[in-house]
Amino acid sequence: MSSSTPLSIKSPPWLGIATIWAGVGLFDATQTVVSMRAVGMHHAWVELFVFLTLSWMPWAIATPIVMQLGLRWPLRPLRLTAWLRHGAAWLAFSVLAALWMALLEHVLNPWTPMAAPRPILRLFEDKAYDQLLASLLIYYCILASGYVLDSRQRLARERVASAELAEQLAKAQLDALRHQVEPHFLFNALNAVSGLVREGQHDRAVETIARMSEFLRRTLQESDAQEVSLDEELQLARLYLDIQKLRFGERMRVAIDVPPGLLRAIVPRLILQPIIENAIKHGLARRAQAGSIDIVARHAGGQVVLTVYNDGPPALPSRASESTSIGLRNVRGRLAGLHGDAATLTLANVEQRGVLVTVCVPLREAA
């Protein structure tokens, strides 16, 4: 850090500094007065208590200044100029503290109230010599405290920045998923609609177009909401599956098992659709006979566990360990951005009879 680096402590915590030094002064005064009275000494106790309490005031005033100097001239890496500047600052504050104590003692005269106070110059010389090492320790402790406070502020700022970046990443991944409507899906759906028209099934064709419109509206709608209820997510998944049934007909069997108590659980938005799309593309579409898509939700260990199973061909080892699907990579990235290590996505073969994708997110319910 150079001398031109902006200081991290923008506004010194004056109240906290004053409270700490007031506590130090009161503790020192109380301990000294009580111990002296206990051994039978005779002094002006009120004046002595005030003197000992107020003698710490110069360091209370110097604390925010020393903290700022510590940030402007850091001691590490070792720089001779920084050490010399801090040495000069320490001597200056030490002299000022000694002068303040000399003036205060001369005015209050707490030690020998029955005699005339000692000259200020003599008092200043004694205080300057006596407090030299103590003032060095105090100066160093203030510097160390300033570095600790600055480190905490830096850490807090980094955490805020990291959270903001994670939120922006999750939003970007959501946008990518939202606009990632596979062209083949639209092409096949439109072909199915034209087939229904040719067969004279106009009502079913209109219903299918309405479902496609609703699906596209929900998928492409601009919203900053990163999470929705499981009920809302299932509605979108059902729309997608209903449209896909036009293509596969009786070859697609769908089963959804979700307890009513979990419908209010909060899940990432568009978490199921890319997983179902992946199951159809890599599973059901590669089967010559009928196949199944099973969606199950359950509660386990404070988490919502969502599973999407298809009984298509097993996934290749590379896909099982790290899916090559853009949609699944985005889902995994969004889970990390929203929940960190508390959320997971795994893809595994099931006894050579299909593929199971499991998503675990912390259990939270919508209001």
SVG drawing of the C-alpha trace seen along z (x, -y; Angstrom):
<svg xmlns="http://www.w3.org/2000/svg" viewBox="-62 -26 77 79">
<polyline fill="none" stroke="black" stroke-width="0.4" points="0.0,0.0 1.4,-3.3 0.7,-6.7 -1.8,-7.4 -3.9,-4.3 -7.4,-5.3 -7.8,-4.8 -10.1,-1.9 -11.4,-3.4 -13.5,-6.3 -15.1,-7.4 -13.3,-6.5 -15.6,-4.8 -15.5,-7.8 -18.0,-6.4 -16.3,-3.0 -12.9,-4.7 -14.2,-7.0 -15.9,-4.1 -12.8,-2.0 -10.5,-4.7 -13.1,-5.8 -13.1,-2.2 -9.4,-2.1 -9.2,-5.4 -11.9,-4.4 -10.3,-1.0 -6.9,-2.5 -8.3,-5.2 -10.4,-2.8 -7.6,-0.2 -5.1,-2.8 -7.3,-4.7 -8.7,-1.6 -5.3,0.1 -3.7,-3.1 -6.5,-3.6 -6.3,0.0 -2.7,-0.4 -3.5,-3.6 -2.0,-6.2 -3.3,-9.8 -4.0,-11.7 -6.6,-14.0 -8.7,-11.0 -11.3,-12.8 -8.6,-14.8 -6.5,-11.7 -9.4,-9.8 -10.1,-12.6 -6.4,-12.9 -5.9,-9.2 -9.1,-9.1 -8.3,-12.1 -4.7,-11.3 -5.7,-8.8 -7.5,-11.5 -4.6,-12.3 -4.4,-8.7 -8.2,-8.6 -7.8,-11.6 -4.7,-10.2 -6.2,-6.7 -8.1,-7.5 -5.1,-9.6 -2.7,-6.7 -5.0,-4.3 -5.1,-6.5 -1.3,-6.9 -1.0,-3.1 -3.0,-2.7 -1.2,-5.5 2.2,-4.2 2.0,-0.4 4.8,1.2 4.9,4.2 6.6,4.7 9.5,3.3 10.1,-0.3 12.5,-2.5 10.6,-5.7 7.4,-4.2 9.2,-3.3 10.8,-6.7 7.4,-8.4 5.8,-6.3 8.7,-6.9 8.3,-10.6 4.5,-10.3 5.1,-8.2 7.5,-10.8 5.1,-13.6 2.1,-11.9 4.3,-10.8 5.4,-14.4 1.8,-15.7 0.6,-13.1 3.4,-13.9 2.6,-17.6 -1.1,-17.0 -0.4,-14.9 2.0,-17.5 -0.6,-20.3 -3.3,-18.1 -1.2,-17.2 -0.1,-20.7 -3.6,-22.0 -5.2,-19.2 -2.1,-18.4 -3.6,-15.0 -0.5,-13.5 0.5,-16.2 -2.6,-18.4 -1.1,-20.1 2.0,-21.3 2.5,-23.5 2.3,-21.8 5.6,-21.0 6.6,-23.2 5.1,-22.1 8.5,-21.8 9.8,-19.3 6.5,-17.4 6.8,-17.3 10.4,-15.9 9.4,-13.2 6.3,-12.2 8.2,-12.2 10.9,-9.8 8.6,-7.6 6.0,-7.1 8.4,-6.7 8.2,-2.9 4.6,-2.7 3.7,-5.2 5.5,-3.0 3.5,0.0 0.3,-2.1 1.2,-3.4 1.9,0.1 -1.4,1.5 -3.3,-1.3 -1.6,-0.5 -2.4,3.3 -6.0,2.5 -6.3,0.3 -4.9,3.1 -7.4,5.6 -10.3,3.2 -9.2,2.6 -8.9,6.3 -12.4,6.9 -13.8,4.1 -11.9,5.5 -13.3,9.0 -16.8,7.6 -16.5,5.7 -15.1,8.8 -18.0,10.9 -20.5,8.4 -18.7,8.2 -18.6,12.0 -22.3,12.2 -23.1,9.6 -21.0,11.5 -22.7,14.8 -26.1,13.1 -25.2,11.6 -23.9,15.0 -27.0,16.8 -29.1,14.2 -27.0,14.6 -27.4,18.3 -31.1,18.0 -31.3,15.7 -29.3,18.3 -31.7,21.1 -34.7,18.8 -33.7,18.2 -32.4,21.7 -35.5,23.1 -34.2,25.9 -35.0,25.3 -35.8,29.0 -38.4,28.8 -40.2,25.9 -39.8,27.5 -41.2,30.9 -44.0,29.1 -45.1,27.1 -44.9,30.2 -47.2,31.9 -49.6,29.0 -49.7,29.0 -50.4,32.8 -53.3,32.2 -54.7,29.6 -54.4,32.0 -56.2,34.7 -59.0,32.3 -58.3,32.2 -58.6,28.4 -59.6,28.2 -56.6,30.2 -54.3,28.1 -55.6,24.9 -55.1,26.3 -51.5,27.2 -50.8,23.8 -52.2,22.3 -49.9,24.6 -46.9,23.6 -47.8,19.9 -48.1,20.3 -44.9,22.3 -42.9,19.7 -44.5,16.8 -43.4,18.3 -40.0,19.3 -39.1,16.0 -40.8,13.6 -38.4,11.1 -38.2,11.4 -35.5,11.0 -37.0,13.7 -34.4,16.4 -36.6,18.7 -40.3,19.8 -42.5,22.3 -42.2,25.9 -45.9,25.8 -45.1,23.1 -42.1,24.9 -44.1,28.1 -46.7,26.2 -44.1,25.2 -42.7,28.7 -46.1,30.2 -46.6,27.7 -43.3,28.8 -44.2,32.5 -47.6,32.0 -46.1,30.4 -43.5,33.2 -46.3,35.8 -47.5,34.6 -44.2,35.8 -43.8,39.1 -47.5,40.0 -47.9,43.3 -44.1,43.7 -43.8,41.3 -45.1,42.2 -44.9,39.5 -45.3,39.9 -45.0,37.1 -44.9,37.8 -44.8,34.7 -46.3,34.6 -48.8,31.6 -46.8,30.4 -43.8,29.7 -45.6,27.6 -44.8,24.4 -41.1,25.2 -38.8,22.7 -36.7,23.9 -34.6,22.2 -36.6,21.0 -36.3,23.2 -34.6,26.0 -36.7,28.9 -37.2,28.0 -33.5,28.3 -33.2,31.6 -36.4,33.0 -35.2,31.8 -31.9,33.6 -33.7,36.7 -35.8,36.7 -32.9,35.8 -30.4,38.4 -32.9,40.9 -36.4,41.3 -35.5,40.1 -32.9,42.9 -35.4,45.7 -37.3,47.5 -40.0,48.6 -42.0,46.6 -40.1,45.0 -40.8,43.2 -40.0,39.9 -40.5,40.0 -40.3,36.8 -40.2,37.2 -39.9,34.7 -39.2,35.5 -38.0,33.9 -34.8,35.3 -32.5,33.8 -33.7,30.2 -33.5,30.3 -35.8,30.6 -34.7,33.6 -35.8,33.5 -35.2,36.5 -35.8,36.8 -35.5,40.4 -35.6,41.7 -35.3,45.4 -33.3,44.6 -29.7,45.7 -27.1,45.3 -25.1,42.1 -21.5,42.4 -19.0,42.1 -17.9,38.6 -21.6,37.5 -22.2,39.1 -19.3,37.3 -19.7,33.9 -22.6,33.5 -21.8,32.0 -25.3,30.5 -25.2,26.7 -28.5,26.7 -27.2,29.0 -24.0,27.0 -26.0,23.8 -28.3,25.5 -25.2,26.6 -23.7,23.1 -27.0,21.5 -27.2,23.9 -23.7,22.9 -24.4,19.2 -27.7,19.4 -26.7,21.8 -23.0,22.6 -22.1,26.0 -25.6,26.4 -27.1,27.4 -26.0,30.2 -26.7,31.8 -25.7,35.3 -26.2,37.5 -25.9,41.3 -26.8,44.5 -29.4,46.7 -28.4,50.4 -27.9,50.0 -31.7,49.3 -31.7,45.6 -30.3,42.3 -31.2,40.5 -30.6,36.7 -30.8,35.6 -31.0,32.0 -30.8,31.1 -31.6,27.6 -32.2,26.2 -35.8,26.5 -37.5,23.1 -41.2,22.4 -42.9,19.5 -44.9,17.1"/>
</svg>
